[in-house]
Amino acid sequence: MSDLEERAEALDSDDGLAALRELFTLDDTVYLDGNSLGALPRHVPARMQDVITREWGSLRIRSWDESGWWTAPERIGDRIAPLVGAAAGQIVVGDSTSVNVFKAVVAASRLADERRDEILVDATTFPTDGYIAGSAARMTGHRVVPVDPAEVRGALGPRTAVVLLNHVDFRTGRLHDLPGLTAAVHEAGALAVWDLCHSAGVLPVGLDAHGVDLAVGCTYKYLNGGPGSPAYLYVAERHQTAFDSPLPGWTSHADPFAMSPGYAPAEGSVRGRVGTPDILSMLALEAALDVWDGVSVDAVRAKSLALTDFFLECVAAYVPEGRVVPVTPAAHEERGSQVSLRCENADETEAVMRALTERGVVGDLRRPDILRFGFTPLYVGFADAERAARILAEVLAV
């Protein structure tokens, strides 16, 4: 056994979160793609069997009341709230991340001073955020200004209405300065909208503490809600009375069953709802969130940093120099919970990831030359990190 294997064994023995792995359906594969799709919590199938056979099969329409289906979007939002540093009553679950980005950006534009007409968008953002921001700009008469997150402060001005940023860069794993950038946006008189897809569930976010205006996020990555599980929308309490959704659906009406032709918005986070909740996927998410009971986000963050540190150390020790180069920042304050490695030869990126998968290490890639490895501290251990780096070295040596 090598020194790194021995260290991995010792680190796993001292890991206070190690027992959580047993809550998930996993095999001998090293699963490092939780930043794309989280693993299945073991108890979710039984819960869904009950939802399908009893709540839907036997109770049928009665389940909207008797099984709590109608209030699920707010109830589950309150389950997510502590994971992103929000008080209850500010998060509603439903729709996709893209739809919620649209709601957030348009609503933020309407909240902003009408003399402001620019939407600053992270130039390195996940593509959909940029697409949606462009559509929102066309609707509101604003214009989109793409800007690198590092240059946001210099780009802010009297015309800035809204700034849309990703908390963690999906390609590189770089963690952006949410507290500092939010403060700078507010000082400039604008509103801050954050995309938390690659941060919620692996690090403290602090939405309330840092005064974020609106935020969105998915639930199928580090929150393990399942493929296509519904996203969420955060609207800070101070903005809820004036929040004007561009998608005023019937379930966000103050009296939805009145079926009146005129729209009157509900109070609170309910205003973020649109249509009928997607109950099956929503209740799968609710069950999946049980794995967080008694788990500290701070402890998860500490393990995340230790895991990614150790993986980078193993890559440096095992992989021939120059074959891959880390693009994820070494500094803890600038790192999310993934490690991205740039292949020296971009043409071999896909072949390398295929070979890793065939040998039991599952990550993913972003063209043209990025290998991505997501570390979910609830079920990834240090032996996983060591094994992944060792097999990567073997693949690159062929």
C-alpha positions in Angstrom: 0.0 0.0 0.0 1.4 3.4 -1.0 1.7 6.3 1.4 -1.2 8.1 -0.2 -3.4 5.0 0.1 -2.5 4.8 3.8 -3.3 8.4 4.3 -6.6 8.0 2.5 -7.5 5.1 4.8 -6.6 7.2 7.9 -8.6 10.2 6.7 -11.6 8.1 6.0 -11.3 6.6 9.5 -11.4 10.1 11.0 -14.2 11.3 8.8 -17.2 12.3 10.8 -19.5 12.3 7.7 -18.3 8.9 6.4 -21.4 7.0 7.8 -23.7 9.1 5.5 -22.5 7.1 2.5 -24.7 4.3 3.7 -27.7 6.4 3.1 -27.2 6.2 -0.6 -27.5 3.6 -3.3 -23.9 3.2 -4.5 -21.6 0.4 -5.7 -17.8 0.1 -6.1 -17.7 2.9 -8.7 -15.9 6.1 -7.7 -18.8 8.5 -8.4 -17.4 12.0 -9.0 -20.3 13.4 -11.1 -22.6 14.5 -8.3 -22.2 18.1 -9.7 -24.3 16.8 -12.6 -26.6 14.3 -10.9 -26.5 13.3 -7.3 -26.7 9.7 -6.1 -30.0 8.1 -5.1 -30.8 8.1 -1.3 -31.8 4.6 -0.4 -35.1 5.4 1.2 -36.5 7.4 -1.7 -37.9 4.4 -3.7 -40.0 3.3 -0.8 -41.4 6.8 -0.3 -42.2 7.1 -4.0 -43.9 3.7 -3.9 -46.2 5.1 -1.2 -46.8 8.3 -3.1 -47.8 6.4 -6.2 -49.8 3.5 -4.7 -51.5 5.2 -1.7 -51.5 9.0 -2.2 -52.2 8.9 -6.0 -53.6 5.3 -6.3 -56.0 5.3 -3.3 -56.5 8.9 -2.2 -56.3 10.4 -5.7 -57.6 14.0 -5.7 -57.9 14.0 -1.9 -54.1 14.0 -1.7 -53.9 17.7 -2.6 -55.2 18.4 0.9 -54.8 15.2 2.9 -51.2 14.4 1.7 -50.1 18.0 1.6 -49.5 18.2 -2.1 -50.8 21.7 -2.4 -48.4 23.2 0.1 -45.3 21.2 -1.1 -43.6 24.0 -3.0 -43.3 26.2 0.1 -42.8 23.3 2.6 -39.9 21.9 0.6 -38.6 25.4 0.1 -38.3 25.7 3.9 -36.4 22.5 3.9 -33.8 23.9 1.5 -33.6 27.3 3.2 -31.1 26.3 5.9 -28.8 24.8 3.3 -28.4 28.2 1.6 -28.6 30.4 4.7 -32.2 31.6 4.3 -35.0 32.0 6.9 -38.3 30.3 6.2 -40.8 31.8 3.9 -38.4 33.0 1.2 -38.0 29.9 -1.1 -40.5 28.3 -3.3 -39.8 25.0 -5.2 -41.0 24.4 -8.7 -40.2 24.7 -12.4 -36.7 24.4 -13.8 -33.7 26.5 -13.1 -34.1 28.2 -16.4 -37.6 29.2 -15.7 -36.6 30.5 -12.3 -33.7 32.5 -13.8 -36.3 34.2 -16.1 -38.6 35.0 -13.2 -35.8 36.4 -11.1 -34.1 38.5 -13.8 -37.4 40.0 -15.1 -38.7 40.6 -11.5 -35.4 42.2 -10.5 -35.5 44.5 -13.5 -38.9 45.6 -12.5 -37.8 46.2 -8.9 -34.8 48.3 -10.1 -34.9 52.1 -10.6 -36.6 52.6 -14.0 -33.8 54.9 -15.1 -31.4 51.9 -15.0 -31.4 49.8 -18.2 -28.4 47.4 -18.0 -28.3 43.7 -17.0 -24.8 42.6 -16.2 -24.3 38.9 -16.9 -21.4 36.6 -16.0 -19.6 36.2 -19.3 -18.4 32.7 -18.2 -21.9 31.6 -17.0 -23.7 28.4 -17.8 -25.1 29.1 -21.3 -28.8 29.0 -20.4 -28.4 31.9 -17.9 -27.1 34.0 -20.7 -29.8 33.0 -23.1 -32.5 33.7 -20.5 -31.0 37.1 -19.6 -31.0 38.1 -23.2 -34.7 37.3 -23.5 -35.5 39.1 -20.3 -33.6 42.1 -21.6 -35.6 42.1 -24.8 -38.8 42.0 -22.8 -37.9 44.8 -20.4 -36.1 47.1 -22.8 -32.8 46.6 -21.1 -29.5 45.5 -22.6 -27.3 42.7 -21.6 -23.6 43.5 -20.7 -21.5 40.3 -20.5 -18.7 40.8 -17.9 -16.1 38.5 -16.3 -17.0 38.1 -12.6 -13.5 39.4 -11.7 -14.4 42.7 -13.5 -17.9 43.2 -12.2 -16.9 46.0 -9.7 -15.4 48.0 -12.5 -18.4 47.5 -14.8 -21.0 48.7 -12.3 -22.5 52.1 -13.0 -25.6 54.3 -12.8 -27.2 52.3 -15.6 -26.8 48.9 -13.9 -30.2 47.5 -12.9 -29.4 43.8 -12.3 -26.4 41.6 -12.0 -26.7 37.9 -12.6 -23.8 35.7 -11.5 -23.0 32.1 -10.9 -21.7 31.3 -7.4 -19.4 28.6 -8.7 -18.2 28.4 -12.3 -19.5 25.2 -13.9 -16.3 24.7 -16.0 -13.5 25.6 -13.6 -15.0 25.1 -10.2 -14.0 28.7 -9.2 -16.0 30.1 -6.3 -16.9 33.7 -6.7 -17.1 36.2 -3.9 -20.8 36.3 -3.2 -20.6 38.6 -0.1 -18.2 41.1 -1.7 -19.9 41.2 -5.1 -23.4 41.5 -3.6 -22.2 44.4 -1.5 -20.6 46.1 -4.5 -23.8 45.6 -6.5 -25.9 47.2 -3.8 -23.4 50.1 -3.4 -24.0 50.8 -7.1 -27.7 50.9 -6.5 -28.5 47.6 -8.4 -29.9 44.2 -7.5 -28.0 40.9 -7.2 -29.3 37.6 -8.6 -27.2 34.5 -7.9 -27.3 31.1 -9.5 -26.5 28.5 -6.8 -26.6 25.3 -8.9 -23.0 24.4 -8.2 -22.7 25.6 -4.6 -25.9 24.7 -2.7 -25.3 21.5 -0.7 -21.5 21.7 -0.5 -20.7 25.1 1.0 -22.3 27.9 3.1 -24.1 30.4 0.9 -25.5 32.9 3.4 -28.3 34.4 1.3 -29.9 36.4 4.2 -26.6 37.3 5.9 -25.2 38.8 2.7 -28.3 40.6 1.6 -28.8 38.7 -1.7 -31.9 40.0 -3.5 -32.9 36.9 -5.5 -31.4 33.5 -6.1 -32.1 30.3 -8.0 -30.8 26.8 -8.0 -31.3 23.3 -9.1 -31.8 20.3 -6.8 -30.5 17.3 -8.8 -26.8 18.0 -8.2 -25.6 18.2 -4.6 -29.1 18.1 -3.1 -29.7 14.6 -4.7 -33.3 15.3 -5.8 -33.2 13.1 -8.9 -33.0 13.7 -12.6 -35.1 16.7 -13.5 -36.1 17.4 -9.9 -37.7 20.9 -9.6 -35.5 24.0 -9.0 -36.1 26.7 -6.4 -36.5 30.5 -6.3 -35.4 32.7 -3.4 -37.0 36.1 -3.0 -35.7 38.1 -0.1 -38.5 39.0 2.3 -37.9 42.7 1.8 -38.7 42.3 -1.9 -41.7 40.0 -1.7 -44.4 42.7 -1.6 -43.1 44.3 -4.7 -42.1 41.1 -6.5 -43.8 41.2 -9.9 -43.4 37.8 -11.6 -43.4 37.7 -15.4 -45.2 34.3 -15.1 -48.3 35.0 -13.0 -49.8 31.6 -13.0 -53.0 30.5 -11.3 -51.2 28.8 -8.3 -49.6 32.1 -7.4 -52.9 33.9 -7.2 -54.1 35.1 -3.8 -57.3 33.0 -4.3 -56.4 30.4 -6.9 -59.7 28.5 -6.8 -61.8 31.6 -7.4 -60.7 31.3 -11.0 -61.2 35.0 -11.5 -60.1 36.7 -14.7 -58.1 39.4 -12.9 -54.7 38.5 -11.3 -54.1 39.3 -7.7 -50.8 38.0 -6.4 -50.5 35.9 -3.2 -48.4 37.0 -0.3 -44.8 35.8 0.3 -42.9 33.2 -1.6 -46.1 31.8 -3.1 -45.8 34.6 -5.6 -43.0 32.6 -7.2 -45.3 29.7 -8.1 -46.7 29.4 -11.7 -48.7 26.3 -12.6 -49.6 22.9 -11.0 -46.7 21.5 -9.0 -44.9 18.5 -10.4 -45.8 16.3 -7.5 -43.9 13.1 -8.2 -40.5 14.7 -8.7 -41.2 17.2 -5.9 -41.9 14.6 -3.3 -38.9 12.5 -4.4 -36.9 15.7 -3.7 -38.5 16.1 -0.3 -37.6 12.6 0.7 -34.1 13.0 -0.6 -33.6 16.0 1.7 -33.9 13.7 4.7 -30.2 12.8 4.3 -29.5 16.4 5.6 -31.1 15.9 8.9 -28.5 16.7 11.6 -25.8 17.5 9.0 -23.9 20.7 9.3 -23.1 22.6 6.0 -19.9 23.9 7.7 -18.8 20.3 8.2 -19.6 19.4 4.6 -17.6 22.4 3.4 -14.6 21.4 5.6 -14.7 17.8 4.1 -15.1 19.2 0.6 -12.0 21.3 0.9 -10.0 18.4 2.4 -11.2 16.0 -0.4 -10.3 18.4 -3.2 -7.0 19.2 -1.6 -6.2 15.5 -1.3 -7.3 14.8 -4.9 -5.1 17.6 -6.2 -2.2 16.2 -4.2 -2.7 12.7 -5.5 -2.9 14.0 -9.1 0.3 15.9 -8.7 2.0 12.7 -7.3 0.7 10.2 -9.7 0.0 11.9 -13.1 3.1 12.5 -15.3 3.9 16.2 -15.3 2.3 18.3 -18.0 -0.4 15.8 -19.0 -3.1 17.6 -17.1 -3.1 21.1 -15.5 -5.6 22.0 -12.7 -7.7 25.0 -13.6 -9.6 25.0 -10.3 -8.1 27.5 -7.9 -5.8 26.2 -5.1 -7.0 28.9 -2.7 -9.9 27.6 -0.5 -11.8 30.9 -0.7 -11.9 30.5 -4.5 -12.8 26.9 -4.8 -16.2 25.1 -5.0 -16.5 21.4 -4.6 -15.2 20.2 -8.0 -11.7 19.9 -9.5 -11.3 20.6 -13.2 -8.2 19.5 -15.1 -7.3 20.7 -18.5 -5.9 18.0 -20.8 -2.6 18.8 -22.5 -4.0 17.3 -25.7 -7.6 18.5 -26.1 -8.2 15.7 -28.7 -7.8 13.0 -26.1 -10.3 14.5 -23.5 -13.3 12.4 -24.4 -11.2 9.2 -24.8 -9.7 9.8 -21.3 -13.1 10.2 -19.7 -14.4 7.1 -21.5 -11.4 5.1 -20.2 -12.0 6.4 -16.7 -15.6 5.4 -16.8 -14.7 1.9 -18.1 -12.4 1.5 -15.1 -14.9 2.6 -12.6 -14.2 6.3 -12.1 -17.2 8.4 -13.2 -16.6 12.1 -13.9 -17.5 14.2 -16.9 -16.1 16.7 -19.3 -16.6 20.1 -20.8 -15.3 20.6 -24.4 -12.8 21.1 -25.6 -10.3 20.0 -22.9 -11.8 20.0 -19.4 -12.1 16.9 -17.2 -14.5 17.6 -14.3 -14.6 15.8 -11.0 -17.3 16.7 -8.6 -16.9 15.8 -4.9 -20.1 15.3 -2.9 -18.9 15.0 0.7 -22.0 13.1 1.9 -20.9 10.0 0.0 -17.4 10.5 -1.5 -14.4 9.5 0.6 -10.7 10.0 0.6 -10.0 6.5 -0.8 -12.3 7.4 -3.7 -10.1 10.5 -4.4 -6.9 8.5 -4.2 -8.2 5.8 -6.5 -9.5 8.3 -9.1 -6.2 10.0 -9.3 -4.3 6.7 -9.5 -6.5 5.4 -12.3 -6.3 8.8 -14.1 -2.5 8.4 -14.1 -2.8 4.8 -15.5 -5.1 5.9 -18.3 -2.8 8.8 -19.3 0.2 6.5 -19.3 -1.3 4.3 -22.0 
